[in-house]
Amino acid sequence: MDRSRFATLSLVAFGLVLAGFVTMGFSRLVLPYRTARLLAAPALLGAAALVVGLFGQAVLVFAGVREFE
């Protein structure tokens, strides 16, 4: 993985977190809290999975197992 792809995926993760919070916030204006959480969950879970994957990549690079290209 090269540095620009890592940075791009980091920004995508940040965007997914932001989209999840915005979705939940605007949904709570017109829908019950539980429904708003259900609407925001896919974006937040996707962001969490992406962050875990990126963290794993960073640990492997730090340990010297993988390299940034």
N, CA and C of each residue as an Amber inpcrd file, in Angstrom:
protein
   207
   0.8560000  -1.1690000   0.0000000   0.0000000   0.0000000   0.0000000
   0.9040000   1.2330000   0.0000000   0.5880000   2.1850000  -0.8350000
   1.3840000   3.4020000  -0.8650000   0.7840000   4.4620000   0.0530000
   1.5700000   5.4730000   0.3080000   1.1650000   6.4980000   1.2810000
  -0.0770000   7.2630000   0.8410000  -0.1970000   7.5250000  -0.4380000
  -1.3620000   8.3000000  -0.8930000  -2.6500000   7.4930000  -0.7350000
  -2.5890000   6.1880000  -0.9560000  -3.7760000   5.3450000  -0.7610000
  -4.1480000   5.2710000   0.7140000  -3.1450000   5.1640000   1.5750000
  -3.3880000   5.1420000   3.0120000  -4.0550000   6.4430000   3.4640000
  -3.5380000   7.5660000   2.9790000  -4.1140000   8.8630000   3.3360000
  -5.5310000   8.9970000   2.7910000  -5.7590000   8.5230000   1.5820000
  -7.1040000   8.5790000   0.9930000  -8.0860000   7.7400000   1.7920000
  -7.6770000   6.5350000   2.1770000  -8.5630000   5.6840000   2.9710000
  -8.8160000   6.2780000   4.3520000  -7.8270000   6.9660000   4.9040000
  -8.0370000   7.6500000   6.1810000  -9.0790000   8.7540000   6.0500000
  -9.0160000   9.4900000   4.9640000 -10.0100000  10.5400000   4.7320000
 -11.3970000   9.9520000   4.4760000 -11.4480000   8.8140000   3.7980000
 -12.7360000   8.1410000   3.5850000 -13.3250000   7.6990000   4.9180000
 -12.4960000   7.1760000   5.8070000 -12.9730000   6.7770000   7.1350000
 -13.5120000   7.9830000   7.8920000 -12.7920000   9.0970000   7.8390000
 -13.2710000  10.3170000   8.4890000 -14.5910000  10.7750000   7.8820000
 -14.7080000  10.6960000   6.5580000 -15.9550000  11.0780000   5.8910000
 -17.1180000  10.1830000   6.2850000 -16.8510000   8.8770000   6.4520000
 -17.9100000   7.9620000   6.8730000 -18.3720000   8.2600000   8.2910000
 -17.4360000   8.5820000   9.1680000 -17.8180000   8.9600000  10.5380000
 -18.6680000  10.2290000  10.5050000 -18.2310000  11.1900000   9.7400000
 -18.9810000  12.4400000   9.6220000 -20.3660000  12.1960000   9.0280000
 -20.4420000  11.3620000   7.9980000 -21.7340000  11.0480000   7.3810000
 -22.6510000  10.3270000   8.3600000 -22.0960000   9.4410000   9.1720000
 -22.9000000   8.7400000  10.1660000 -23.4870000   9.6910000  11.1940000
 -22.6760000  10.6210000  11.6800000 -23.1690000  11.5690000  12.6710000
 -24.1880000  12.5430000  12.0750000 -23.9450000  12.9820000  10.8580000
 -24.9030000  13.8820000  10.2070000 -26.2130000  13.1580000   9.9410000
 -26.1330000  11.9090000   9.4750000 -27.3370000  11.1180000   9.2330000
 -28.1300000  10.9380000  10.5190000 -27.4260000  10.6140000  11.5880000
 -28.1150000  10.4130000  12.8610000 -28.7230000  11.7180000  13.3680000
 -27.9910000  12.7960000  13.2390000 -28.4940000  14.0800000  13.7210000
 -29.7380000  14.5430000  12.9830000 -29.7010000  14.4840000  11.6530000
 -30.8630000  14.9320000  10.8930000 -32.0260000  13.9530000  10.9880000
 -31.7190000  12.6700000  11.1340000 -32.7870000  11.6810000  11.2670000
 -33.5250000  11.8380000  12.5810000 -32.8130000  12.2540000  13.6240000
 -33.4600000  12.4220000  14.9260000 -34.4590000  13.5670000  14.9160000
 -34.3660000  14.4570000  13.9430000 -35.3320000  15.5530000  13.8690000
 -36.7220000  15.0600000  13.5030000 -36.7870000  14.0040000  12.7010000
 -38.0910000  13.5460000  12.2030000 -38.4180000  12.1060000  12.5630000
 -37.4300000  11.3480000  13.0270000 -37.6400000   9.9330000  13.3220000
 -37.2830000   9.6490000  14.7770000 -37.7830000   8.5550000  15.3090000
 -37.3930000   8.1770000  16.6770000 -35.8920000   7.8650000  16.7510000
 -35.3610000   7.9100000  17.9660000 -33.9270000   7.7200000  18.1950000
 -33.4490000   6.3700000  17.6850000 -34.2070000   5.3220000  17.9420000
 -33.7920000   3.9840000  17.5240000 -33.6870000   3.8750000  16.0000000
 -34.6340000   4.4490000  15.2930000 -34.6060000   4.4210000  13.8340000
 -33.4290000   5.2430000  13.3070000 -33.1520000   6.3670000  13.9400000
 -32.0190000   7.1920000  13.5240000 -30.7080000   6.4360000  13.7060000
 -30.5950000   5.6880000  14.7940000 -29.3860000   4.8790000  15.0100000
 -29.2580000   3.8000000  13.9600000 -30.3680000   3.1870000  13.5800000
 -30.3310000   2.1490000  12.5510000 -29.9180000   2.7180000  11.1960000
 -30.3130000   3.9350000  10.9060000 -29.9230000   4.5610000   9.6400000
 -28.4430000   4.9450000   9.6130000 -27.9090000   5.3400000  10.7670000
 -26.5190000   5.7830000  10.8340000 -25.5440000   4.6250000  11.0090000
 -26.0340000   3.4760000  11.4420000 -25.1520000   2.3540000  11.7810000
 -24.2710000   1.8690000  10.6270000 -24.7860000   1.7130000   9.4030000
 -23.8920000   1.2030000   8.3340000 -22.6750000   2.0900000   8.0810000
 -22.8610000   3.3930000   8.0890000 -21.7240000   4.2920000   7.8530000
 -20.7250000   4.2090000   9.0080000 -21.2300000   4.1690000  10.2300000
 -20.3270000   4.1120000  11.3750000 -19.6120000   2.7650000  11.4650000
 -20.2840000   1.6860000  11.1430000 -19.6320000   0.3750000  11.1590000
 -18.6000000   0.2620000  10.0370000 -18.9180000   0.8220000   8.8810000
 -17.9410000   0.8360000   7.7880000 -16.7030000   1.6320000   8.1560000
 -16.9090000   2.7620000   8.8110000 -15.7760000   3.5770000   9.2470000
 -14.9520000   2.8350000  10.2850000 -15.6120000   2.1570000  11.2160000
 -14.8840000   1.4110000  12.2470000 -14.0640000   0.2850000  11.6210000
 -14.6370000  -0.4220000  10.6700000 -13.9060000  -1.5020000  10.0050000
 -12.7100000  -0.9530000   9.2290000 -12.9040000   0.1740000   8.5800000
 -11.8150000   0.7880000   7.8250000 -10.6950000   1.2560000   8.7570000
 -11.0480000   1.8320000   9.8860000 -10.0430000   2.2910000  10.8490000
  -9.2630000   1.1020000  11.4160000  -9.9570000   0.0090000  11.7120000
  -9.2650000  -1.1820000  12.2180000  -8.2940000  -1.7180000  11.1680000
  -8.7200000  -1.7640000   9.9180000  -7.8350000  -2.2170000   8.8480000
  -6.6350000  -1.3100000   8.6650000  -6.8560000  -0.0110000   8.7040000
  -5.7490000   0.9340000   8.5610000  -4.7990000   0.8590000   9.7450000
  -5.3330000   0.6520000  10.9380000  -4.4830000   0.5020000  12.1060000
  -3.6140000  -0.7500000  11.9750000  -4.2150000  -1.8160000  11.4890000
  -3.4510000  -3.0440000  11.2690000  -2.3310000  -2.8290000  10.2680000
  -2.6170000  -2.1130000   9.1950000  -1.5820000  -1.7960000   8.2020000
  -0.4660000  -0.9700000   8.8300000  -0.8260000   0.0130000   9.6440000
   0.1720000   0.8710000  10.2800000   1.0500000   0.0700000  11.2340000
   0.4620000  -0.8590000  11.9640000   1.2410000  -1.6880000  12.8780000
   2.2040000  -2.5800000  12.1020000   1.7460000  -3.1560000  10.9900000
   2.6180000  -4.0010000  10.1740000   3.7740000  -3.2010000   9.5710000
   3.5040000  -1.9750000   9.1680000   4.5700000  -1.1270000   8.6290000
   5.5560000  -0.7650000   9.7360000   5.0430000  -0.4450000  10.9080000
   5.9070000  -0.0880000  12.0370000   6.7730000  -1.2670000  12.4540000
   6.2190000  -2.4600000  12.4160000   6.9600000  -3.6610000  12.8070000
   7.9540000  -4.0990000  11.7330000   7.8560000  -3.5520000  10.5420000
   8.7670000  -3.8970000   9.4660000   8.3240000  -5.0810000   8.6250000
   7.1140000  -5.5810000   8.8550000   6.6090000  -6.7070000   8.0880000
   6.2230000  -6.2660000   6.6820000   5.6330000  -5.1000000   6.5830000
   5.2420000  -4.5320000   5.2860000   5.9290000  -3.1880000   5.1090000
   5.9170000  -2.7180000   3.8800000   6.4920000  -1.4060000   3.5770000
   5.5070000  -0.5430000   2.8260000   5.6330000   0.7560000   3.0320000
   4.9050000   1.6840000   2.1700000   5.6820000   1.7760000   0.8670000
   4.9670000   1.7910000  -0.2210000   5.6290000   1.8720000  -1.5230000
   5.7030000   3.2940000  -1.9930000
